């Protein structure tokens, strides 16, 4: 099973990227979590560039990576009580055309962390809202890490690793359930 991991933070040393790397480390055998590294190259959404054969190469690469994944996990920081622009922009590209969105009916988990006291829960909620509009199957299982600069200063602790393992397991269960439903149809 392939899970695409997307960090909404471009910063070197990102706490959200650390969460995704820790999730990959605790994934059971048979589940490969691959970190997407091209968010920064995706240009701002422009409908003039959005028609078959003309989408910019970074957009095609992103949409292909989403399409090839069985599930997606997104870790987002919170910027001004919402989603980072670069993440929202990428999701806007992934929404076009809506009926062909590569996240449509795909299990997606949203994690968040921030240096504040609430762990990016508003950004995570907004990200889940956007994913719902794209037709993704957004999971209730989540992890929010407040004061991430302190909590992750010495790496990801055992408690947080268990929480991440739970999210990865929930994604795998959702993929299996979706596949069984398709097979029965």
Number of C-alpha atoms within 10 A of each C-alpha: 13 15 26 21 29 23 26 25 23 16 10 7 9 18 27 26 24 17 27 22 18 18 24 20 14 17 20 13 7 9 16 16 23 18 17 14 12 14 20 13 14 19 16 15 16 10 10 8 13 15 11 6 9 10 17 14 13 16 21 16 16 21 20 13 17 23 19 12 20 22 26 26 26 23 28 31 31 23 14 9 13 18 23 18 13 18 22 19 17 23 20 19 23 24 21 16 13 15 10 13 21 23 26 21 16 24 24 29 27 26 28 29 31 23 17 13 12 16 22 28 25 18 25 27 16 16 27 22 13 18 24 16 12 24 19 22 22 24 16 12 17 20 22 22 24 19 17 23 15 10 16 17 11 8 13 18 12 9 9 19 16 13 16 25 19 18 24 26 17 19 25 22 13 20 21 14 12 17 13 11 10 9 8 7 6
